[in-house]
Amino acid sequence: MKIKFGLSAIAFTIADFVEQGVVAERSGFDSVWIPDHFTDLPPSNDKYEPWTVLATIGAKTQRLLLGTLATDCARRHPASVAHVTATLDNLTQGRVILGIGAGEAMNITPYGLPWEDPDTRVKRLEESVKIMRLLWKSTQTAPVNFQGQFYHLKDARLDLHPYNERNLPVYIAALGSKRSLQLTGRLGDGWLPWFNTPETFIERMSIIDRAAEKSGRSADQIDKTAVVYLALSDDHRKQQQILDSMKAEIVVLTSSTRLAKLGHDVDAQTMDYYYQKCLASNEDTELANKLGSSLPDSVAEQFLVSGNVRVCIERLEELVNAGARHLIIRNMLWANRLEDFHSTLDRIGREVIPAFS
């Protein structure tokens, strides 16, 4: 089975995004993924509007799949998301993947939108996915009528469908919430996680698979992706710099319970805000950096694939053996400005991707 490779693009300028897409395709990657945020914890230097960027990448590439990592269902009406994705899908002749999740407070609360409880946000996400799929199939003679908890449609239709009337794939962003993982199993064409060890990947994937089977779906039809923080280098100085740069993010994106299982105890009250809840304020950033500074290397290393080609391939194989079928690479050498992305993506294409063909 061929394993797909994606690139979670990291930009310092908007031109970086576009050029990374071009280089990724040339290097043998299958997909490119752009974040969909207004803001984020610093350094937040790549928060461009994703559909504009993906349209530009799409115009300069021929086969690369184009996805968001991830749009949320709170800031746009599902009809608007259905419209923009169908438009880009036609522009690129069927290369769009919609990555969508329940959202984070930093992109919602400061802008006057309601920050709902987790169960409500997942229910809103479920309604959004259902509505988009209905609208992608709607016609003048078969409009959409929908009476939900959040959205009400009467004789609604889109006069633009995905390219060649295809089923535009929807990947659910689910970090670790059981509700989101179960929704992925029921409705998702794919799963977009974030930090995972092989063990947590198996644990979370099993929730998806059980929900899929309970809904009468085959678990194999869901594309299981894994976001991989990769440093293809045996330079220990670079590895340490990258490891240190990740620690605040690891602490914010990993529950205190999970960190405790990995061997690092964090005050649960201190960590109560978690990534979905934090507002990317100066206080949040200071707290994340403080907590990250105490994270042992031995724990942080479990979230970084680093080393020479052989070591990196072995670590990636562990995720593949756990069930990942689409490895989305975050190029940490480029993220820390230790090497340019042209050389690192080219090397991944020459030395790593062929091992999984």
C-alpha positions in Angstrom: 0.0 0.0 0.0 1.4 3.4 -1.0 1.6 5.9 1.8 0.7 9.4 0.9 2.9 12.3 2.0 1.6 15.8 2.7 3.3 19.0 3.7 2.0 21.2 6.5 3.3 24.4 5.1 5.0 27.0 7.3 5.5 30.5 6.0 7.5 33.6 6.9 6.1 35.4 3.9 3.0 34.7 1.7 5.4 33.9 -1.1 6.8 31.1 1.0 3.5 29.3 1.1 3.1 29.3 -2.7 6.7 28.3 -3.4 6.5 25.5 -0.8 3.5 24.1 -2.7 5.4 24.1 -6.0 8.5 22.6 -4.4 6.5 19.9 -2.6 4.9 18.7 -5.8 8.2 18.6 -7.6 9.7 16.6 -4.6 7.0 14.0 -4.8 4.6 15.1 -2.1 0.9 14.3 -2.6 -0.7 17.1 -0.7 -0.2 20.5 0.9 -2.1 21.9 3.9 -2.6 25.5 5.0 -3.7 26.7 8.5 -7.0 28.6 8.8 -6.5 31.0 11.7 -7.0 34.7 12.4 -4.3 34.4 15.1 -2.3 32.0 17.1 0.3 31.8 19.9 3.4 33.6 18.9 5.3 33.2 16.6 2.1 33.5 14.5 3.6 34.4 11.1 1.6 32.3 8.6 -2.1 33.2 9.2 -3.0 34.2 5.7 -6.5 33.5 4.3 -6.1 29.8 3.3 -8.4 29.6 0.3 -6.7 32.5 -1.4 -3.3 30.9 -0.9 -4.5 27.4 -2.0 -6.0 28.9 -5.2 -2.6 30.4 -6.0 -0.8 27.1 -5.3 -3.4 25.2 -7.3 -2.7 27.5 -10.3 1.0 26.7 -10.1 0.7 22.9 -9.6 -0.8 20.0 -11.5 -1.6 17.1 -9.2 -1.0 18.3 -5.6 -4.0 17.9 -3.3 -5.0 21.1 -1.5 -6.3 21.1 2.1 -7.0 23.3 5.1 -5.6 22.3 8.5 -8.2 23.2 9.5 -11.1 25.5 8.8 -13.6 25.8 11.7 -17.4 25.7 11.6 -18.0 28.7 13.8 -16.7 31.6 11.6 -18.5 30.8 8.3 -21.9 29.6 7.4 -21.6 26.1 5.9 -23.1 27.3 2.7 -20.2 29.8 2.3 -17.7 27.0 3.0 -19.4 24.7 0.5 -19.3 27.5 -2.1 -15.6 28.4 -1.7 -14.5 24.8 -1.7 -16.6 23.9 -4.7 -15.2 26.9 -6.6 -11.6 25.9 -5.8 -12.3 22.3 -6.7 -13.4 23.4 -10.1 -10.4 25.7 -10.6 -8.1 22.8 -9.7 -10.0 20.0 -11.4 -10.9 18.1 -8.3 -7.9 18.5 -6.0 -9.5 20.0 -2.9 -9.8 18.5 0.6 -11.8 20.3 3.2 -10.2 20.0 6.6 -12.7 21.2 9.2 -13.0 21.2 13.0 -14.9 22.7 15.9 -12.7 25.7 16.3 -10.6 27.4 19.0 -11.5 30.3 21.3 -8.7 32.5 20.0 -10.4 32.7 16.6 -13.9 33.0 18.0 -14.3 34.8 21.3 -12.4 38.1 20.5 -14.6 38.6 17.5 -17.9 38.5 19.2 -18.9 35.0 18.2 -20.3 32.6 20.8 -17.8 30.2 22.5 -19.9 27.1 23.1 -19.4 24.1 25.2 -17.6 21.1 23.6 -20.7 19.0 23.0 -22.4 21.9 21.3 -19.4 22.7 19.1 -19.2 19.1 17.9 -22.9 19.1 17.2 -22.5 22.3 15.2 -19.7 20.7 13.3 -21.8 17.7 12.5 -24.6 19.9 11.2 -22.2 21.9 9.1 -20.8 18.8 7.4 -24.3 17.4 6.6 -25.4 20.8 5.2 -22.4 21.1 2.9 -22.8 17.7 1.5 -26.5 18.3 0.9 -25.7 21.6 -0.9 -23.0 20.0 -3.1 -25.7 17.7 -4.4 -28.6 20.3 -4.6 -30.3 21.4 -7.8 -33.0 23.8 -8.8 -35.4 20.9 -8.9 -34.0 19.3 -5.7 -33.2 22.1 -3.2 -32.2 21.6 0.4 -34.6 21.9 3.3 -32.9 21.5 6.7 -34.2 22.2 10.2 -31.3 21.8 12.7 -30.3 23.1 16.0 -28.1 25.7 14.5 -29.0 26.1 10.8 -32.3 26.3 9.0 -32.4 26.0 5.2 -35.5 26.3 3.0 -35.3 25.6 -0.7 -31.6 26.3 -0.6 -29.3 25.3 -3.4 -25.8 25.8 -4.8 -25.7 26.4 -8.5 -22.0 25.2 -8.4 -21.1 21.7 -7.5 -17.6 20.1 -6.9 -15.6 19.2 -10.0 -17.3 16.5 -12.1 -20.0 16.1 -9.4 -17.4 14.3 -7.3 -17.8 13.7 -3.5 -15.5 16.4 -2.2 -13.7 14.8 0.7 -14.2 16.2 4.3 -11.5 15.5 6.8 -12.4 16.1 10.5 -9.9 17.8 12.7 -9.9 15.8 16.0 -7.0 16.2 18.4 -8.1 13.8 21.1 -11.8 14.6 22.0 -13.8 11.4 22.0 -16.8 13.3 20.6 -14.8 14.6 17.6 -13.1 11.2 17.0 -16.5 9.5 17.0 -17.8 12.1 14.6 -14.9 11.4 12.3 -15.9 7.7 12.3 -19.5 8.5 11.5 -19.0 11.2 8.9 -15.4 11.9 8.0 -13.6 11.0 4.8 -10.4 11.5 6.7 -9.0 12.3 10.1 -6.7 15.3 10.8 -5.0 14.9 14.2 -2.1 16.8 15.6 0.5 15.5 18.1 0.5 11.7 18.4 2.8 9.0 19.4 2.2 5.6 17.8 0.4 4.5 21.0 -1.9 7.5 21.1 -2.5 7.2 17.4 -3.7 3.6 17.8 -5.8 4.5 20.8 -7.6 7.4 19.0 -7.9 5.5 15.7 -9.7 2.7 17.5 -12.4 5.2 18.6 -12.8 6.3 15.0 -13.0 2.7 13.7 -15.6 1.6 16.3 -17.8 4.6 15.5 -17.4 3.9 11.8 -18.4 0.3 12.1 -21.3 1.2 14.4 -22.5 3.5 11.7 -22.3 0.8 9.0 -19.2 2.2 7.4 -15.9 0.5 6.6 -13.1 2.0 8.8 -10.7 1.5 5.9 -12.5 4.2 3.8 -11.4 6.9 6.3 -8.0 8.4 5.4 -6.0 8.4 8.6 -3.4 11.2 8.5 -0.6 11.8 11.0 1.0 15.2 11.4 4.7 14.6 11.8 7.2 17.1 13.2 10.3 16.2 11.2 14.0 17.2 11.5 15.9 15.2 8.9 19.4 15.9 10.4 21.9 14.1 12.6 23.2 17.4 13.9 22.5 17.2 17.6 22.7 21.0 18.1 19.9 21.5 15.5 17.9 18.7 17.1 18.1 20.3 20.5 17.2 23.7 19.2 14.1 22.2 17.5 13.2 20.2 20.5 13.3 23.3 22.7 11.2 25.3 20.2 8.4 22.7 20.4 8.0 22.4 24.1 5.5 25.2 24.7 3.4 23.9 21.8 3.5 20.3 23.1 2.3 21.4 26.6 -0.5 23.5 25.2 -1.7 20.9 22.8 -1.4 17.8 25.0 -3.6 17.3 28.0 -2.1 17.2 31.5 -3.4 13.6 31.8 -1.6 12.5 28.7 1.6 14.2 29.7 1.4 12.5 33.1 1.1 9.1 31.3 4.3 10.1 29.3 6.1 10.8 32.5 5.6 14.5 33.1 3.2 15.9 35.7 1.6 19.3 35.2 -0.7 21.1 37.5 -4.1 20.4 36.0 -5.6 23.7 37.0 -2.7 25.6 35.4 -3.3 23.6 32.2 -7.1 24.0 32.3 -7.2 26.5 29.3 -5.7 23.9 26.9 -5.3 24.9 23.2 -9.0 25.2 22.3 -9.6 27.5 25.2 -6.6 29.8 25.1 -6.9 33.3 23.5 -3.3 33.6 22.3 -2.8 36.5 24.7 0.5 37.6 26.2 -0.5 35.8 29.4 -1.3 32.6 27.6 2.0 32.8 25.7 4.0 33.4 28.9 2.3 30.5 30.7 2.9 28.1 27.7 6.6 29.1 27.6 6.9 28.6 31.4 5.3 25.2 31.3 7.2 24.2 28.3 10.5 25.1 29.8 10.0 22.3 32.4 9.1 19.7 29.9 11.9 17.0 29.9 13.6 16.2 26.6 12.6 12.6 27.0 8.9 13.5 26.8 9.3 16.1 24.0 11.3 13.7 21.9 8.3 11.4 21.6 6.7 14.1 19.4 9.6 14.8 17.1 10.9 12.5 14.4 14.6 13.5 14.0 17.9 12.0 12.9 19.4 10.6 9.8 17.4 9.1 7.0 17.4 5.6 8.4 16.2 6.8 11.8 13.5 9.0 10.4 12.2 6.2 8.2 12.1 3.8 11.1 10.1 6.4 13.2 7.7 7.0 10.3 7.3 3.3 9.9 6.1 3.1 13.5 3.2 5.5 12.7 2.4 3.6 9.5 2.3 0.4 11.5 0.0 2.1 13.9 -2.4 2.8 11.0 -1.4 6.1 9.5 -1.9 6.2 5.7 -1.1 9.9 5.0 1.9 11.4 6.7 1.7 15.2 6.8 5.2 16.6 7.4 6.0 19.8 9.3 9.5 20.7 8.3 11.1 21.8 11.6 14.5 22.6 10.1 12.8 25.3 8.0 10.5 26.3 10.8 13.6 27.1 12.9 15.4 28.7 9.9 18.2 26.1 10.2 17.9 25.0 6.6 16.0 26.3 3.6 12.8 24.4 2.5 14.0 23.7 -1.0 16.9 21.5 0.1 14.9 19.8 2.9 11.8 19.0 0.8 14.0 17.8 -2.0 15.9 15.5 0.3 12.7 14.1 1.8 11.5 13.5 -1.7 14.7 11.7 -2.8 15.5 9.7 0.4 12.4 9.3 2.5 9.2 9.1 0.3 10.5 6.3 -1.9 10.8 4.1 1.1 7.0 4.1 1.4 6.1 3.6 -2.2 
